[in-house]
Amino acid sequence: MAADKQHCDFLIVGGGMAGCSAGYFLADKGSVIILEREDQPGYHSTGRSAAVYATRYGNATLRTITRAARSFFLNPPAVSRRGSKRSMTPTTSLDSTPPR
């Protein structure tokens, strides 16, 4: 079976935060193809691997939005064939932020 050939100026492997960001900034310089193995871009991205749900971080507006998003993170909608999975896992951390 012959493979379809497609030309691009930039080929990016990985549709995570870095790959999608690179694609965004390269798009005005040429054609971009982003290859992603998962069902959706950003599935194993920075937000899932290194983010911390911190309700004391940022200004009052950001803290309010963060607290309001808690139920979404605990019970996300089904967005792929994997179904809904919790995107937050309890962990231990040391917070050196001064109290407000």
CNS distance restraints for C-alpha pairs under 8 A (distance, minus, plus):
assign (resid   8 and name CA) (resid  30 and name CA) 7.58 0.50 0.50
assign (resid   8 and name CA) (resid  31 and name CA) 5.12 0.50 0.50
assign (resid   8 and name CA) (resid  32 and name CA) 5.77 0.50 0.50
assign (resid   8 and name CA) (resid  33 and name CA) 6.49 0.50 0.50
assign (resid   9 and name CA) (resid  30 and name CA) 5.49 0.50 0.50
assign (resid   9 and name CA) (resid  31 and name CA) 5.10 0.50 0.50
assign (resid   9 and name CA) (resid  32 and name CA) 6.12 0.50 0.50
assign (resid  10 and name CA) (resid  26 and name CA) 7.56 0.50 0.50
assign (resid  10 and name CA) (resid  30 and name CA) 7.10 0.50 0.50
assign (resid  10 and name CA) (resid  31 and name CA) 6.30 0.50 0.50
assign (resid  10 and name CA) (resid  32 and name CA) 4.83 0.50 0.50
assign (resid  10 and name CA) (resid  33 and name CA) 6.43 0.50 0.50
assign (resid  11 and name CA) (resid  32 and name CA) 5.98 0.50 0.50
assign (resid  11 and name CA) (resid  33 and name CA) 5.04 0.50 0.50
assign (resid  11 and name CA) (resid  34 and name CA) 6.06 0.50 0.50
assign (resid  11 and name CA) (resid  35 and name CA) 7.56 0.50 0.50
assign (resid  12 and name CA) (resid  19 and name CA) 6.21 0.50 0.50
assign (resid  12 and name CA) (resid  22 and name CA) 7.95 0.50 0.50
assign (resid  12 and name CA) (resid  23 and name CA) 7.16 0.50 0.50
assign (resid  12 and name CA) (resid  32 and name CA) 7.46 0.50 0.50
assign (resid  12 and name CA) (resid  33 and name CA) 6.18 0.50 0.50
assign (resid  12 and name CA) (resid  34 and name CA) 4.69 0.50 0.50
assign (resid  12 and name CA) (resid  35 and name CA) 6.15 0.50 0.50
assign (resid  13 and name CA) (resid  19 and name CA) 6.93 0.50 0.50
assign (resid  13 and name CA) (resid  34 and name CA) 5.91 0.50 0.50
assign (resid  13 and name CA) (resid  35 and name CA) 4.91 0.50 0.50
assign (resid  13 and name CA) (resid  36 and name CA) 6.59 0.50 0.50
assign (resid  14 and name CA) (resid  19 and name CA) 5.41 0.50 0.50
assign (resid  14 and name CA) (resid  20 and name CA) 7.82 0.50 0.50
assign (resid  14 and name CA) (resid  34 and name CA) 6.52 0.50 0.50
assign (resid  14 and name CA) (resid  35 and name CA) 5.61 0.50 0.50
assign (resid  14 and name CA) (resid  36 and name CA) 4.98 0.50 0.50
assign (resid  14 and name CA) (resid  37 and name CA) 7.50 0.50 0.50
assign (resid  15 and name CA) (resid  19 and name CA) 4.96 0.50 0.50
assign (resid  15 and name CA) (resid  20 and name CA) 5.36 0.50 0.50
assign (resid  15 and name CA) (resid  34 and name CA) 6.20 0.50 0.50
assign (resid  15 and name CA) (resid  35 and name CA) 6.52 0.50 0.50
assign (resid  15 and name CA) (resid  36 and name CA) 5.14 0.50 0.50
assign (resid  15 and name CA) (resid  41 and name CA) 4.90 0.50 0.50
assign (resid  15 and name CA) (resid  42 and name CA) 5.78 0.50 0.50
assign (resid  16 and name CA) (resid  20 and name CA) 5.91 0.50 0.50
assign (resid  16 and name CA) (resid  41 and name CA) 6.03 0.50 0.50
assign (resid  16 and name CA) (resid  42 and name CA) 4.20 0.50 0.50
assign (resid  16 and name CA) (resid  43 and name CA) 7.08 0.50 0.50
assign (resid  16 and name CA) (resid  44 and name CA) 6.84 0.50 0.50
assign (resid  16 and name CA) (resid  45 and name CA) 4.84 0.50 0.50
assign (resid  16 and name CA) (resid  46 and name CA) 7.34 0.50 0.50
assign (resid  17 and name CA) (resid  21 and name CA) 5.92 0.50 0.50
assign (resid  17 and name CA) (resid  42 and name CA) 6.23 0.50 0.50
assign (resid  17 and name CA) (resid  45 and name CA) 5.85 0.50 0.50
assign (resid  17 and name CA) (resid  46 and name CA) 6.35 0.50 0.50
assign (resid  18 and name CA) (resid  22 and name CA) 6.01 0.50 0.50
assign (resid  19 and name CA) (resid  23 and name CA) 6.12 0.50 0.50
assign (resid  19 and name CA) (resid  34 and name CA) 7.21 0.50 0.50
assign (resid  20 and name CA) (resid  24 and name CA) 6.10 0.50 0.50
assign (resid  20 and name CA) (resid  34 and name CA) 7.42 0.50 0.50
assign (resid  21 and name CA) (resid  25 and name CA) 6.37 0.50 0.50
assign (resid  22 and name CA) (resid  26 and name CA) 6.04 0.50 0.50
assign (resid  23 and name CA) (resid  27 and name CA) 5.88 0.50 0.50
assign (resid  23 and name CA) (resid  32 and name CA) 6.19 0.50 0.50
assign (resid  23 and name CA) (resid  33 and name CA) 7.69 0.50 0.50
assign (resid  23 and name CA) (resid  34 and name CA) 7.06 0.50 0.50
assign (resid  24 and name CA) (resid  28 and name CA) 7.94 0.50 0.50
assign (resid  25 and name CA) (resid  29 and name CA) 7.98 0.50 0.50
assign (resid  26 and name CA) (resid  30 and name CA) 6.55 0.50 0.50
assign (resid  26 and name CA) (resid  31 and name CA) 7.91 0.50 0.50
assign (resid  26 and name CA) (resid  32 and name CA) 7.07 0.50 0.50
assign (resid  27 and name CA) (resid  31 and name CA) 5.97 0.50 0.50
assign (resid  27 and name CA) (resid  32 and name CA) 5.96 0.50 0.50
assign (resid  36 and name CA) (resid  40 and name CA) 7.67 0.50 0.50
assign (resid  36 and name CA) (resid  41 and name CA) 6.66 0.50 0.50
assign (resid  38 and name CA) (resid  43 and name CA) 6.76 0.50 0.50
assign (resid  39 and name CA) (resid  43 and name CA) 7.79 0.50 0.50
assign (resid  39 and name CA) (resid  80 and name CA) 6.75 0.50 0.50
assign (resid  40 and name CA) (resid  80 and name CA) 7.78 0.50 0.50
assign (resid  42 and name CA) (resid  46 and name CA) 7.88 0.50 0.50
assign (resid  43 and name CA) (resid  48 and name CA) 7.66 0.50 0.50
assign (resid  44 and name CA) (resid  48 and name CA) 6.04 0.50 0.50
assign (resid  44 and name CA) (resid  49 and name CA) 6.84 0.50 0.50
assign (resid  45 and name CA) (resid  49 and name CA) 6.36 0.50 0.50
assign (resid  46 and name CA) (resid  50 and name CA) 5.51 0.50 0.50
assign (resid  46 and name CA) (resid  51 and name CA) 6.70 0.50 0.50
assign (resid  47 and name CA) (resid  51 and name CA) 4.99 0.50 0.50
assign (resid  48 and name CA) (resid  87 and name CA) 6.83 0.50 0.50
assign (resid  53 and name CA) (resid  66 and name CA) 7.63 0.50 0.50
assign (resid  53 and name CA) (resid  88 and name CA) 7.89 0.50 0.50
assign (resid  54 and name CA) (resid  66 and name CA) 7.51 0.50 0.50
assign (resid  55 and name CA) (resid  63 and name CA) 5.40 0.50 0.50
assign (resid  55 and name CA) (resid  64 and name CA) 7.91 0.50 0.50
assign (resid  55 and name CA) (resid  66 and name CA) 5.94 0.50 0.50
assign (resid  55 and name CA) (resid  67 and name CA) 6.03 0.50 0.50
assign (resid  56 and name CA) (resid  63 and name CA) 6.15 0.50 0.50
assign (resid  57 and name CA) (resid  62 and name CA) 7.55 0.50 0.50
assign (resid  57 and name CA) (resid  63 and name CA) 6.33 0.50 0.50
assign (resid  58 and name CA) (resid  62 and name CA) 5.61 0.50 0.50
assign (resid  58 and name CA) (resid  63 and name CA) 6.11 0.50 0.50
assign (resid  59 and name CA) (resid  63 and name CA) 6.21 0.50 0.50
assign (resid  60 and name CA) (resid  64 and name CA) 6.15 0.50 0.50
assign (resid  61 and name CA) (resid  65 and name CA) 6.29 0.50 0.50
assign (resid  62 and name CA) (resid  66 and name CA) 6.07 0.50 0.50
assign (resid  63 and name CA) (resid  67 and name CA) 6.21 0.50 0.50
assign (resid  64 and name CA) (resid  68 and name CA) 6.19 0.50 0.50
assign (resid  65 and name CA) (resid  69 and name CA) 6.21 0.50 0.50
assign (resid  66 and name CA) (resid  70 and name CA) 6.73 0.50 0.50
assign (resid  69 and name CA) (resid  73 and name CA) 6.48 0.50 0.50
assign (resid  70 and name CA) (resid  74 and name CA) 6.25 0.50 0.50
assign (resid  71 and name CA) (resid  75 and name CA) 5.93 0.50 0.50
assign (resid  71 and name CA) (resid  76 and name CA) 7.84 0.50 0.50
assign (resid  72 and name CA) (resid  76 and name CA) 5.01 0.50 0.50
assign (resid  72 and name CA) (resid  77 and name CA) 7.78 0.50 0.50
assign (resid  73 and name CA) (resid  86 and name CA) 6.38 0.50 0.50
assign (resid  73 and name CA) (resid  87 and name CA) 5.49 0.50 0.50
assign (resid  73 and name CA) (resid  88 and name CA) 6.14 0.50 0.50
assign (resid  74 and name CA) (resid  86 and name CA) 5.22 0.50 0.50
assign (resid  74 and name CA) (resid  87 and name CA) 6.47 0.50 0.50
assign (resid  74 and name CA) (resid  88 and name CA) 6.27 0.50 0.50
assign (resid  75 and name CA) (resid  84 and name CA) 7.26 0.50 0.50
assign (resid  75 and name CA) (resid  85 and name CA) 7.19 0.50 0.50
assign (resid  75 and name CA) (resid  86 and name CA) 5.89 0.50 0.50
assign (resid  76 and name CA) (resid  84 and name CA) 5.82 0.50 0.50
assign (resid  76 and name CA) (resid  85 and name CA) 6.58 0.50 0.50
assign (resid  76 and name CA) (resid  86 and name CA) 6.45 0.50 0.50
assign (resid  76 and name CA) (resid  87 and name CA) 7.34 0.50 0.50
assign (resid  77 and name CA) (resid  83 and name CA) 7.82 0.50 0.50
assign (resid  77 and name CA) (resid  84 and name CA) 5.55 0.50 0.50
assign (resid  78 and name CA) (resid  82 and name CA) 7.64 0.50 0.50
assign (resid  78 and name CA) (resid  83 and name CA) 4.54 0.50 0.50
assign (resid  78 and name CA) (resid  84 and name CA) 4.14 0.50 0.50
assign (resid  78 and name CA) (resid  85 and name CA) 7.65 0.50 0.50
assign (resid  79 and name CA) (resid  83 and name CA) 6.39 0.50 0.50
assign (resid  79 and name CA) (resid  84 and name CA) 6.86 0.50 0.50
assign (resid  80 and name CA) (resid  84 and name CA) 7.78 0.50 0.50
